[in-house]
Amino acid sequence: NAWVQSQVPAGVRDARLRVESPGVAVGSAFVDIAKVSRSQGFEPGWLLSRLLEGERPVQVTAHIHSGYGSARVDVDKVEISGLLIDGKTLEMVIQYILLPVYPNAAVGRPFELGHQIDRFDVQPAKVRVVIGSKK
């Protein structure tokens, strides 16, 4: 969690990450989404800034898959101030809020692992990294 907290932008406080079950990670933090957007050089429009201004508890649940030198993170649900966001609404949040701020975010699509990493196995008590395995 110390590493996670060192990686978050302005507007994010008390970031935590835990592995809930094999391949399922849950991240939580207090987030001022408008402030995060501004810290990354993106100015939200009037409506979005009014909806997103202020610090709120956010929790993200995602499945992590990897193999053959690539990985994929699929976001299952997001909770903002206890309000569940999933399905088509979640797709809209990713498209209109996350991707404008982080255009290189690889959500729901494969990305290369690099450093000759073949795959990683995410477990509640450990993460096992396999390097240089035959494909």
N, C-alpha and C positions, 0 to 999 in steps of 0.2 A: 504493500500500500504506500510505502514511502516513495517508491519509484513512480507509481501512478500519480501521486500528488505533485511530484516534480515535473510532470509532463503536461499538466492542465493549463489552459490559457487563463487570462484575466476574466473574472466573472464566474469562476468555478471554485468552490470551497468544499473541503472535507471529502474529497474524492476517495472512493474505496472500490476494490474489486475482489470478488470471491468466486470460486468455482463451486456451483451448487450441486452438480452431478457431472458424470463424465461428459465432456464436450459442451457443457452449458455454463456460461459465465454470467454473473450479475454485477453490473456496475451501478454505483449510486453516488450522488453528490448533491450539493445545493448549487443551483445554477441560475444565473441571471442571463437568459438566452440573448437578450438584446445587447448586453454588455459584452458577451462572448463574440457576437457578430461584429460589433464595432472594433473589438481588439484584433480581429482578423482582417480588418479593412473593408467590411461589408456593412453598409448602412441599411437597416431594414426600413421598409416603407412605413408610413404613418400608422396604418392599421396594425401591421405586425409589431411595430414598436410598442403600441398601446397594449396589445395582447400579451407580449412576451416580456415587458419591463418588470423588473423586480426579481428577487431571489426566490426560487421554488425548489422543493425537494424533487429530484428526478431519479428514476431507477430504470435501467435498461437491461433486458434479458435477451441473450443471444446464444445461438448454437455456433460452434466452431468446428469446421471440418478441414482436414488437411491430408495430403498425400501427393506423391509424384512431383514434389518440388513446389507445390502451390497450396494455398489455403483459401477458405471462404468463410466469411462471417455473415450469418443470417440473423437479423434482428427479429425476434419473436414479438416483443411488446415493449412499450415504453409507458411509464407512469409518471405523470407530472402533477404534483400536488394531489396524488391519489387518484387522478383521472386516468383510466386505462386508454391507451392509444394502440390500436392494432389494425390489421387488415389494410383496407384501402386508405384509411385515414393515416396510418403509419407510413404508407408509401408516399402520401402527399407531404408529410412532415419531412421525410428524408429528402424528397425532391426539391421542396421549396424552402426549407430551413437549413438542413444539414449541408447539402451539396453546394449551394451558393457560397457558403462560408468555407467549406472544405471540399473543393472540387475534385481532389484526388482520393477522397475516401472510397475505399473498395467495399461497399456494403452490398451484399447480395450477389457479388460476382467474384470470380477467382482472382487471386493476386499471387505473384511469384514470391517465394520465401527467400531466395538468395542464400549466399554463404554455404552452398552445397547442402542445405537442409532439405531432407526428403519429406519429413512430416513431423508433427508433434502431437503428443497424446496428452490432452488436458484432463486432469483428475483433481478431485477436491484436495488431496494432500500433496500433489506433485504435478509437474509438467515434464514429460519425457520428450527429449528432442532427438530425432534420428537423423544423423548426418551421413551423406554419401552412400545411401542404400541403393541397390540396383533397382531400376525402374521397370 
